[in-house]
Amino acid sequence: MVYELAEYERAPEQCHLTVEQLRTALFGERAALFGHVAELPGGELAGMALWFLNFSTWNGVHGLYLEDLYVRPEHRGGGHGRALLAELAAECARHGYSRLEWSVLDWNEPSINFYRALGAEHMSEWHGYRLTGPALARLAAER
C-alpha cells in the first residue's frame, strides 16, 4: 500500500521502500515504526496507518506522528480512514500522548476536507523543512 500511496501522491519514483526495510522498521530489534490496518471481512486490507513517536518538549510527553494514512480508492467513503485515525487517537489517550500530528500535500483537497471535518487544525505558522541527499551529506561532513 505504500507504493499505492506514492502513486496517489504523484511521486512513485521517490518510493524505494523494500518489504525487508518495512518489516525491519515494524518488527526488527530496534523497531521505531508502528502500524494499523483496516481489514475487511475475509482479510482484504482496505487501508493502513504508519506512525512513530515524537516528543513535545513544551508538554513534556510523547506525541504520535502519522507518517502515512492510506485507504484504497475502492474503499474510500466507508469510514476506514476515520476508524484508523480514531484508533490512533485512542492510542494517544491510552498512553497519555499529548497530540496526533501529520502533514498533507497542499493540493490534496479531499484529504484536507476530511481532516477539517474531524476538527483537525491547520498549523499555518509552521513550515516543514527537510535535508536529504547531498545537502544532508554536506552537513554531516561538518561534524
Rosetta blueprint (number, residue, H / E / L):
1 M L
2 V H
3 Y H
4 E H
5 L H
6 A H
7 E H
8 Y H
9 E L
10 R L
11 A L
12 P H
13 E H
14 Q H
15 C L
16 H L
17 L L
18 T L
19 V H
20 E H
21 Q H
22 L H
23 R H
24 T H
25 A H
26 L H
27 F H
28 G L
29 E L
30 R L
31 A L
32 A L
33 L L
34 F E
35 G E
36 H E
37 V E
38 A E
39 E E
40 L L
41 P L
42 G L
43 G L
44 E L
45 L E
46 A E
47 G E
48 M E
49 A E
50 L E
51 W E
52 F E
53 L E
54 N E
55 F E
56 S E
57 T L
58 W L
59 N L
60 G L
61 V E
62 H E
63 G E
64 L E
65 Y E
66 L E
67 E E
68 D E
69 L E
70 Y E
71 V E
72 R L
73 P H
74 E H
75 H H
76 R L
77 G L
78 G L
79 G L
80 H H
81 G H
82 R H
83 A H
84 L H
85 L H
86 A H
87 E H
88 L H
89 A H
90 A H
91 E H
92 C H
93 A H
94 R H
95 H H
96 G L
97 Y L
98 S L
99 R L
100 L E
101 E E
102 W E
103 S L
104 V L
105 L L
106 D L
107 W L
108 N L
109 E H
110 P H
111 S H
112 I H
113 N H
114 F H
115 Y H
116 R H
117 A H
118 L H
119 G L
120 A L
121 E L
122 H L
123 M L
124 S L
125 E L
126 W L
127 H L
128 G L
129 Y L
130 R L
131 L L
132 T L
133 G H
134 P H
135 A H
136 L H
137 A H
138 R H
139 L H
140 A H
141 A H
142 E L
143 R L
